[in-house]
């Protein structure tokens, strides 16, 4: 059983984070994605990437970049659109634990801030926001909800990031089924 002080600290931390994210009508959300494959790097808008995930057709600039990287549009579209079902409340609880920090550290090499600082916090916020409305999330939603104007994506690591989220979802489902929570 958690002490009342720990519960209060956790509630306060969640409240402050949520307040920071939701307090402004101009909430920060990623507008640009720096898509990187090996030494190649291209800045594209989140809208352009969203269009690719929805239609399967890249813009001419993105098509050229993917061709230079030796990738097909489906190579990036597939991991961005895979749905992960997750209980939003349990996800929030787990992501604020030591085990959640480990998972965030495994995903952040694929999706991270331009400065490569505060990756855990940014990714935690993006995952929680993505899962909260419907109990599902995709990596595309995570990018759309990333709390910085720009987010860097290591293209070759996207499949691994999806797998980490899928494993986390499976573990959370097992915890729910056994009635065990953090």
C-alpha positions as CSV (number, residue, x, y, z in Angstrom):
1,X,0.0,0.0,0.0
2,X,1.4,3.4,-0.9
3,X,1.8,6.1,1.7
4,X,-0.5,9.1,1.4
5,X,2.6,11.3,0.9
6,X,3.7,9.3,-2.2
7,X,0.2,9.4,-3.6
8,X,0.1,13.2,-3.1
9,X,3.5,13.7,-4.7
10,X,2.5,11.5,-7.7
11,X,-0.9,13.4,-8.1
12,X,0.9,16.7,-7.8
13,X,3.5,15.7,-10.5
14,X,0.8,14.5,-12.8
15,X,-1.3,17.6,-12.2
16,X,1.6,20.0,-12.9
17,X,2.6,18.1,-16.0
18,X,-1.0,18.0,-17.3
19,X,-1.4,21.7,-16.5
20,X,1.8,22.6,-18.3
21,X,0.6,20.7,-21.4
22,X,-3.0,21.8,-21.4
23,X,-2.8,25.3,-19.9
24,X,-2.3,27.2,-23.1
25,X,-4.6,27.3,-26.0
26,X,-1.4,27.1,-28.1
27,X,-0.3,23.8,-26.6
28,X,3.1,22.8,-27.9
29,X,2.9,19.9,-30.3
30,X,5.4,18.7,-32.9
31,X,5.1,20.6,-36.2
32,X,8.3,19.2,-37.8
33,X,9.9,15.8,-37.9
34,X,13.6,15.4,-38.6
35,X,13.6,12.0,-40.3
36,X,17.0,10.4,-40.2
37,X,18.4,7.3,-42.0
38,X,22.1,6.7,-41.4
39,X,23.8,9.9,-42.5
40,X,20.7,11.3,-44.3
41,X,18.5,13.8,-42.6
42,X,15.3,15.5,-43.8
43,X,13.0,17.9,-42.1
44,X,9.4,17.2,-43.0
45,X,6.1,18.5,-41.5
46,X,4.0,16.4,-39.3
47,X,1.1,17.1,-41.7
48,X,3.2,15.6,-44.6
49,X,4.0,12.5,-42.6
50,X,0.4,12.2,-41.5
51,X,-0.7,12.4,-45.1
52,X,1.7,9.5,-45.9
53,X,0.3,7.4,-43.1
54,X,-3.3,8.1,-44.2
55,X,-2.9,7.7,-48.0
56,X,0.3,5.7,-48.4
57,X,1.5,8.3,-50.9
58,X,4.5,10.5,-50.0
59,X,4.9,14.0,-51.1
60,X,7.5,14.4,-54.0
61,X,10.1,15.7,-51.5
62,X,9.6,12.8,-49.1
63,X,9.5,10.3,-52.0
64,X,12.9,11.6,-53.1
65,X,14.3,11.5,-49.6
66,X,13.1,7.9,-49.1
67,X,14.6,6.8,-52.4
68,X,18.0,8.3,-51.4
69,X,17.7,6.4,-48.1
70,X,16.9,3.2,-49.9
71,X,13.5,3.0,-48.2
72,X,10.0,2.6,-49.6
73,X,7.1,4.7,-48.3
74,X,5.7,1.5,-46.7
75,X,9.0,1.1,-44.7
76,X,8.0,4.2,-42.7
77,X,4.3,4.0,-42.9
78,X,3.9,0.5,-41.5
79,X,5.5,1.1,-38.1
80,X,3.9,4.5,-37.7
81,X,0.4,3.1,-38.3
82,X,0.4,-0.1,-36.2
83,X,-2.1,0.2,-33.4
84,X,-1.2,-0.6,-29.8
85,X,-4.1,-1.1,-27.4
86,X,-3.4,0.0,-23.9
87,X,-5.3,1.0,-20.8
88,X,-4.5,4.8,-20.5
89,X,-4.6,4.9,-16.7
90,X,-2.4,1.9,-16.3
91,X,0.0,3.2,-18.9
92,X,0.3,6.5,-17.0
93,X,1.0,4.6,-13.8
94,X,3.6,2.3,-15.4
95,X,5.4,5.1,-17.3
96,X,5.9,6.9,-14.0
97,X,7.6,3.9,-12.4
98,X,11.2,2.7,-12.6
99,X,10.0,0.0,-15.1
100,X,8.4,2.7,-17.2
101,X,11.6,4.7,-17.2
102,X,13.4,1.7,-18.6
103,X,10.9,1.3,-21.4
104,X,11.1,5.0,-22.2
105,X,14.9,4.7,-22.3
106,X,14.5,1.9,-24.8
107,X,12.2,3.9,-27.1
108,X,13.8,7.3,-26.9
109,X,16.8,6.3,-29.2
110,X,14.2,6.1,-32.0
111,X,12.0,9.2,-31.1
112,X,13.7,12.0,-29.2
113,X,14.0,15.7,-28.7
114,X,16.4,17.6,-30.9
115,X,18.7,18.4,-27.9
116,X,18.5,14.7,-26.8
117,X,17.5,16.0,-23.3
118,X,14.3,15.4,-21.4
119,X,13.5,12.5,-23.7
120,X,11.7,10.5,-21.0
121,X,9.4,13.4,-20.1
122,X,8.6,14.3,-23.6
123,X,8.0,10.7,-24.7
124,X,5.9,10.0,-21.5
125,X,3.7,13.0,-22.2
126,X,3.3,12.0,-25.9
127,X,2.4,8.4,-25.1
128,X,-0.1,9.3,-22.4
129,X,-1.8,11.9,-24.6
130,X,-2.0,9.5,-27.5
131,X,-3.5,6.7,-25.5
132,X,-6.0,8.8,-23.4
133,X,-8.9,9.4,-25.8
134,X,-9.5,5.9,-27.0
135,X,-7.1,3.4,-25.3
136,X,-5.1,3.0,-28.5
137,X,-2.0,4.6,-29.8
138,X,0.2,4.6,-32.9
139,X,3.7,6.0,-33.3
140,X,2.2,8.6,-35.7
141,X,-0.1,9.8,-32.8
142,X,3.0,9.9,-30.6
143,X,4.7,12.2,-33.1
144,X,1.6,14.4,-33.4
145,X,1.4,14.7,-29.6
146,X,5.1,15.1,-29.0
147,X,5.5,18.2,-26.7
148,X,8.2,20.0,-28.7
149,X,7.9,21.9,-31.9
150,X,10.4,19.5,-33.5
151,X,11.0,15.8,-32.9
152,X,13.8,13.6,-34.3
153,X,13.0,10.2,-35.6
154,X,15.7,7.6,-36.3
155,X,13.9,5.8,-39.2
156,X,15.9,2.6,-38.9
157,X,14.8,2.3,-35.2
158,X,11.0,2.8,-35.7
159,X,10.2,-0.9,-35.9
160,X,12.0,-1.5,-32.7
161,X,10.1,1.3,-31.0
162,X,6.8,-0.2,-32.1
163,X,7.9,-3.6,-30.8
164,X,8.8,-2.1,-27.4
165,X,5.3,-0.4,-27.2
166,X,3.7,-3.7,-28.2
167,X,5.6,-5.6,-25.5
168,X,4.6,-3.0,-23.0
169,X,1.0,-3.3,-24.0
170,X,1.1,-7.1,-23.6
171,X,2.7,-6.7,-20.1
172,X,0.0,-4.2,-19.1
173,X,-2.7,-6.6,-20.3
174,X,-1.2,-9.4,-18.3
175,X,-1.1,-7.2,-15.2
176,X,-4.8,-6.2,-15.7
177,X,-5.7,-9.9,-16.1
178,X,-3.9,-10.9,-12.9
179,X,-5.3,-7.8,-11.0
180,X,-1.7,-6.6,-10.2
181,X,-0.8,-3.0,-10.5
182,X,2.3,-1.0,-9.8
